[in-house]
Amino acid sequence: MPDAPTLAVVVVAAGSGLRLGRGEPKAFVELAGSTLLEHALRAVYAQPESSHVVVVAPESHRGVALDIARRVAGIAGEHLRVVVGGHSRAASVAAGLAAVPDEVDVVLIHDAARALTPPEVFSRVVQRVRADGVGVIPALAVVDTIARRDAAGVVIDQVDRSSLAAIQTPQGFPAAAYRAAMAAVTPGAEHTDDAGIFVAAGHTVVTVEGDERGFKITTPWDLRRAQLLIDSDRSALRTGIGIDVHAYDDSRALWLGGLYWPDEPGLAGHSDGDAISHAICDALLSAAGLGDIGSRFGVDDPRYAEARGDIFLTSTLALLHDAGFEVVNVAVQVVAQHPRFAPRRHEVEALLSRLLGAPVSVAATTSDGLGFTGRGEGVSAVATALLRSQRS
């Protein structure tokens, strides 16, 4: 069994959403065919690190929230919990934090209303918390002129906006320190966000770059803006598929998914025979209309003899960027009798996600004794890729 995650994400979805005017809690309002909660959870599960996920929902919608969360989580649902929120946001966060396992060392708190926050923002927050042991919040520079006014609306002066920032979520903290900060909150004290509690306890909070898409959906206007962004994204998306097959070769070392697998037969081929990496390259090139791995990195090119999978992946990524594409996500299905893939699946996913700068999910299965993979003669990998054009 893989180690339990040491990251937890608390998704707060217990707000009433009165200003949205839809007659139901905001997180359960639909946007482009999915609820805001579903959109938010997709980003949570798309970030590369495995995590405990705690959804905080209204009591009236706990069952609905559980169904949504299980659907999005899929096979990662073993580390999922849905709890009932309180009468305030602070009480809901406390309920979510209480459901976070003790072994977690970093906790993120995220508003489901910020449904379009990209996975990269989650990764930036986690990395900074782990690097410096501080509280971390994503933020955007304030671009509007800010004025201070009195009760009658008369402008007193203008504020220097260079020192101001618009704060977003997820907000991340060392878990033990944040638990202690929550426990030390003075009853009745008002804090506008989670970081305020951490600062009040004497801890440091720093910012990392946020994202314009992480705006909070509060009004019908916000919901319409989110719909237009999704519509625009869909028109700029491209999909591709790649398949690679390699026979076992006992004389070679096994490299698969960018990792070395000791005590396993290797794979035959001009390069390292890494069927996962090669299938991903074909899927990416297919989506971008840039040919395939054979035409781009052929067996006649001595530079790629015995080359590792990461060489092909980074070279393919450079071709995509030159053509104006970025990777949205990649999914791979491996069919093989061995190696036993499950114990290292998260390690493979994390490595490939880092190389591509986008979420990569990998699953493995057998063919029930059928065909060359069933007979234990080799490995087959099928990859699908989703790209976004930056020139649309």
Summary of the structure (lengths in Angstrom):
residues: 392
radius of gyration: 23.6
end to end distance: 44.0
largest distance: 83.3
contacts: 1311
relative contact order: 0.11
helix: 39%
strand: 27%
